[in-house]
């Protein structure tokens, strides 16, 4: 699935995401608001005992916020 990079989980809008990083949902948009582009994702903060379902497999530019990437589901 194609996504827009949105930084780090703890600080959306700041930071980079690289190929192989796990991601979670990015900055939320209010219900009923028109969204241009792809869903936003943030780099997942690793915590013991947690697993993440989506991983970055390719970048369509740099690792910076606002760039696009492709993610794949890795856990059901």
Rosetta blueprint (number, residue, H / E / L):
1 X L
2 X E
3 X E
4 X E
5 X E
6 X E
7 X E
8 X E
9 X L
10 X L
11 X L
12 X E
13 X L
14 X L
15 X L
16 X L
17 X L
18 X L
19 X L
20 X L
21 X L
22 X E
23 X E
24 X E
25 X E
26 X L
27 X L
28 X L
29 X L
30 X L
31 X L
32 X L
33 X L
34 X L
35 X L
36 X L
37 X L
38 X L
39 X L
40 X E
41 X E
42 X E
43 X E
44 X L
45 X L
46 X L
47 X L
48 X L
49 X L
50 X L
51 X L
52 X L
53 X L
54 X E
55 X E
56 X E
57 X E
58 X E
59 X E
60 X L
61 X L
62 X L
63 X L
64 X L
65 X L
66 X L
67 X L
68 X E
69 X E
70 X E
71 X E
72 X E
73 X E
74 X L
75 X L
76 X L
